[in-house]
Amino acid sequence: MLAGWCWCVLLLLLGWQCGGAVKDLRPDVSDQELIWGADQYDFAIVLPASGLECFWHFAHQGEHFYLDFMVQWVTGVANDRHLSVTVNAPSGLIMGSADDAKGQIAFNAGETGFYQMCFSNFHNRFGSMQIFLNFGVYYSDDVKKQKEEEEIKKEQNRKHLNDTLTTIEESSSRVQAFVFHMWRYYNFERMRRGADYYLLQSNSNYVSNWSVVQSFVIIMAGYLQLFFLKKLFDTKTTTETDKPRC
C-alpha cells in the first residue's frame, strides 16, 4: 500500500513538471530575429456584398512596406468598382488609405509589429467583387546605412575570409534585390492582365446578349409590319344578301 502511494506521488510530481507550458521555444533568439527577411505574397480574394476582409503582415522598423491591389471583376446591379483600403500600424495609426479600383500604398515601417490591411466592399450592397493583392516588405538603402555598425562587427569576424567571398555575397544580395523588384512588376502586370481578361469576357457576354435581343426585336418588328400591311389589303367578299353599308 505504501509503495502504491509513493508511485502516485512520483507520477504527480513528474506530470506537474512536464505539463507546464513552454513560454519560449528559442530563448537564445529574440522575437525580431524569428520573423525577419524580405518576402511578398500575391493572391486573389472574393469580397461579398458589403463585405470586409483584413490581413496582417509582419514588418520591422525601417523596412519598406508596400501593397498593390486591383479589382478584377464586379457582379451585381450597381457594378461599382471602387474598393476601400486602409493599412494600420501595430499601434493603430492609419499608415495609408485608398478608395479606387486599383492603387498602391507604400511607406517605411516606423515600428516593429504586425500591420493590418483591411479591404471593404461597402460601395456594392448587392454585388460581390474579386480583387488581386500583392504585398510584402523589403530593405532599402537607408536601412543598410543604419546597419553599418552591425556590418562592421560582422566584418571583424570575417577576417579569415578572402575578398572574393565578400564580393560574391554583395553581388548575390544585389541580384536578389533586383529579382525581388522584378517579381513585383511581374505580379502587377499579371494583375492588370487578369483585370483585362475579365473585362473582355464581360464585354463579349454583353455584346452577345444584346445581339440576341436586337435580332429578336428585328424579327418581331418585321412580322408585325407584315401583319398590319396584310390587314390593310384584307377585303371581304360581298353577296346579294350581304352588302356593305354606307
C-alpha positions as CSV (number, residue, x, y, z in Angstrom):
1,M,0.0,0.0,0.0
2,L,2.8,2.3,0.9
3,A,4.6,1.6,-2.4
4,G,1.4,2.4,-4.3
5,W,1.1,5.8,-2.6
6,C,4.8,6.5,-3.4
7,W,4.2,5.8,-7.1
8,C,1.2,8.1,-7.2
9,V,3.2,11.0,-5.6
10,L,6.0,10.4,-8.1
11,L,3.7,10.5,-11.1
12,L,2.0,13.7,-9.9
13,L,5.4,15.4,-9.5
14,L,6.5,14.3,-12.9
15,G,3.2,15.3,-14.5
16,W,3.4,18.8,-12.9
17,Q,6.9,19.4,-14.2
18,C,6.3,18.0,-17.7
19,G,2.9,19.6,-18.1
20,G,4.0,23.2,-17.7
21,A,3.6,25.5,-20.7
22,V,6.7,26.3,-22.6
23,K,6.7,30.1,-22.9
24,D,9.9,30.5,-25.0
25,L,10.8,27.8,-27.5
26,R,14.1,29.6,-28.5
27,P,15.3,31.6,-25.5
28,D,18.6,32.4,-27.3
29,V,16.7,34.1,-30.3
30,S,14.7,37.3,-30.0
31,D,11.2,37.8,-31.5
32,Q,12.5,40.1,-34.1
33,E,15.1,37.6,-35.3
34,L,12.4,34.8,-35.6
35,I,10.5,36.8,-38.2
36,W,13.0,38.5,-40.5
37,G,13.5,38.8,-44.2
38,A,12.2,40.3,-47.4
39,D,9.1,38.5,-48.6
40,Q,6.0,39.0,-50.7
41,Y,2.6,37.4,-51.2
42,D,0.2,37.6,-54.1
43,F,-3.3,36.0,-54.3
44,A,-6.9,36.9,-55.2
45,I,-9.9,37.0,-52.9
46,V,-13.7,37.5,-53.4
47,L,-15.4,40.1,-51.3
48,P,-19.2,39.6,-50.8
49,A,-21.7,42.4,-50.9
50,S,-20.8,45.0,-48.2
51,G,-18.0,42.6,-47.1
52,L,-14.9,43.3,-45.1
53,E,-11.6,41.3,-45.1
54,C,-8.5,42.0,-43.1
55,F,-4.9,40.6,-43.3
56,W,-1.8,41.1,-41.2
57,H,1.8,41.2,-42.2
58,F,4.9,41.5,-40.0
59,A,7.4,44.3,-40.7
60,H,10.4,45.6,-38.8
61,Q,11.2,49.2,-38.1
62,G,12.9,50.8,-41.1
63,E,11.7,48.2,-43.7
64,H,9.8,49.3,-46.8
65,F,6.2,48.1,-46.8
66,Y,4.1,48.0,-50.0
67,L,0.6,46.9,-51.0
68,D,-0.7,46.7,-54.6
69,F,-4.4,45.9,-55.3
70,M,-6.7,45.8,-58.3
71,V,-10.4,45.0,-58.8
72,Q,-10.7,42.2,-61.4
73,W,-14.5,41.8,-61.7
74,V,-17.7,43.0,-60.1
75,T,-21.1,41.5,-60.0
76,G,-24.5,43.0,-59.0
77,V,-26.8,45.8,-60.0
78,A,-24.6,48.9,-59.5
79,N,-21.3,47.4,-60.5
80,D,-19.2,50.0,-58.6
81,R,-15.5,49.0,-59.0
82,H,-14.3,51.2,-56.1
83,L,-12.6,49.4,-53.2
84,S,-11.9,51.0,-49.8
85,V,-8.5,50.0,-48.5
86,T,-6.8,51.0,-45.2
87,V,-3.4,50.0,-43.7
88,N,-3.0,50.4,-39.9
89,A,0.2,50.2,-37.9
90,P,0.5,47.9,-34.8
91,S,-0.3,50.9,-32.6
92,G,-3.5,51.6,-34.6
93,L,-2.3,54.6,-36.6
94,I,-3.5,54.7,-40.2
95,M,-0.5,54.5,-42.5
96,G,-2.3,54.7,-45.8
97,S,-5.8,54.6,-47.3
98,A,-7.3,54.4,-50.8
99,D,-10.7,54.3,-52.4
100,D,-10.3,53.3,-56.1
101,A,-10.4,50.3,-58.4
102,K,-6.6,49.9,-58.3
103,G,-3.8,51.5,-56.4
104,Q,-0.6,51.2,-54.3
105,I,0.2,52.0,-50.7
106,A,3.9,52.1,-49.7
107,F,5.7,53.5,-46.7
108,N,8.6,52.9,-44.4
109,A,7.7,51.0,-41.3
110,G,8.0,53.2,-38.3
111,E,7.6,50.4,-35.7
112,T,8.0,46.7,-35.5
113,G,4.9,44.5,-35.4
114,F,2.0,43.2,-37.5
115,Y,0.5,45.7,-39.9
116,Q,-3.2,45.4,-40.6
117,M,-4.6,45.6,-44.2
118,C,-8.4,45.9,-44.5
119,F,-10.5,45.7,-47.7
120,S,-14.1,46.9,-47.7
121,N,-16.8,46.4,-50.4
122,F,-19.3,48.8,-48.8
123,H,-19.9,50.5,-52.2
124,N,-21.6,47.4,-53.5
125,R,-24.5,46.4,-51.3
126,F,-25.9,43.8,-53.7
127,G,-22.8,42.6,-55.6
128,S,-19.5,40.9,-54.9
129,M,-16.1,41.6,-56.4
130,Q,-12.8,39.8,-56.9
131,I,-9.6,41.7,-56.0
132,F,-5.9,40.7,-56.6
133,L,-3.5,41.5,-53.8
134,N,0.3,41.8,-53.8
135,F,2.1,42.9,-50.6
136,G,5.3,42.5,-48.8
137,V,8.4,44.1,-47.3
138,Y,11.9,44.7,-48.5
139,Y,15.0,46.5,-47.4
140,S,16.1,49.9,-48.8
141,D,19.4,51.6,-48.9
142,D,18.5,53.6,-45.8
143,V,18.1,50.5,-43.7
144,K,21.5,49.3,-44.9
145,K,23.1,52.5,-43.7
146,Q,21.5,52.1,-40.3
147,K,23.1,48.7,-40.0
148,E,26.6,49.9,-40.7
149,E,27.6,49.2,-37.1
150,E,26.4,45.6,-37.3
151,E,28.2,45.1,-40.6
152,I,31.5,46.4,-39.0
153,K,31.1,43.8,-36.3
154,K,30.5,41.1,-38.9
155,E,33.5,42.2,-40.9
156,Q,35.7,41.7,-37.9
157,N,34.5,38.1,-37.7
158,R,35.1,37.6,-41.4
159,K,38.8,38.5,-41.3
160,H,39.7,34.9,-42.1
161,L,37.6,35.1,-45.3
162,N,39.1,36.5,-48.5
163,D,37.7,39.4,-50.6
164,T,36.3,37.1,-53.2
165,L,33.7,35.6,-50.9
166,T,32.7,39.1,-49.8
167,T,32.3,40.3,-53.4
168,I,30.2,37.2,-54.2
169,E,28.0,37.9,-51.2
170,E,27.4,41.5,-52.1
171,S,26.7,40.6,-55.7
172,S,24.2,37.9,-54.7
173,S,22.4,40.3,-52.4
174,R,22.2,42.9,-55.2
175,V,20.9,40.3,-57.6
176,Q,18.4,39.1,-55.1
177,A,17.1,42.7,-54.6
178,F,16.7,43.1,-58.4
179,V,14.9,39.8,-58.7
180,F,12.6,40.8,-55.9
181,H,11.6,44.1,-57.7
182,M,11.2,42.2,-61.0
183,W,8.7,39.9,-59.3
184,R,6.8,42.9,-58.0
185,Y,6.5,44.4,-61.5
186,Y,5.6,40.9,-62.9
187,N,2.8,40.5,-60.4
188,F,1.5,43.9,-61.2
189,E,1.4,43.2,-64.9
190,R,-0.3,39.8,-64.1
191,M,-2.8,41.7,-62.1
192,R,-3.6,44.0,-65.0
193,R,-3.8,41.1,-67.4
194,G,-6.3,39.4,-65.2
195,A,-8.5,42.5,-65.0
196,D,-8.3,43.0,-68.8
197,Y,-9.3,39.3,-69.3
198,Y,-12.4,39.6,-67.1
199,L,-13.3,43.0,-68.8
200,L,-13.0,41.4,-72.3
201,Q,-15.1,38.4,-71.1
202,S,-17.8,40.7,-69.7
203,N,-17.9,42.8,-72.9
204,S,-18.2,39.7,-75.0
205,N,-21.1,38.4,-73.0
206,Y,-22.7,41.9,-73.2
207,V,-22.4,42.1,-77.0
208,S,-23.7,38.5,-77.4
209,N,-26.7,39.1,-75.2
210,W,-27.6,42.4,-76.9
211,S,-27.2,40.8,-80.4
212,V,-29.7,38.1,-79.5
213,V,-32.2,40.7,-78.1
214,Q,-31.8,43.0,-81.1
215,S,-32.2,40.1,-83.5
216,F,-35.4,39.1,-81.8
217,V,-36.7,42.7,-81.9
218,I,-35.9,43.0,-85.6
219,I,-37.7,39.7,-86.4
220,M,-40.8,40.7,-84.3
221,A,-40.9,44.2,-85.9
222,G,-40.8,42.7,-89.4
223,Y,-43.5,40.2,-88.5
224,L,-45.7,43.0,-87.1
225,Q,-45.2,45.2,-90.2
226,L,-46.2,42.3,-92.5
227,F,-49.2,41.6,-90.3
228,F,-50.5,45.2,-90.4
229,L,-49.8,45.6,-94.1
230,K,-51.8,42.5,-94.7
231,K,-54.7,43.8,-92.7
232,L,-54.8,47.0,-94.9
233,F,-55.4,44.9,-98.0
234,D,-57.7,42.5,-96.5
235,T,-61.1,42.6,-98.4
236,K,-64.3,40.8,-97.6
237,T,-66.3,39.1,-100.4
238,T,-69.9,40.5,-100.8
239,T,-73.1,38.8,-101.9
240,E,-76.6,39.9,-102.8
241,T,-77.8,39.4,-99.3
242,D,-74.6,40.7,-97.6
243,K,-73.6,44.0,-99.0
244,P,-71.5,46.7,-97.3
245,R,-73.5,49.6,-95.9
246,C,-72.6,53.2,-96.5
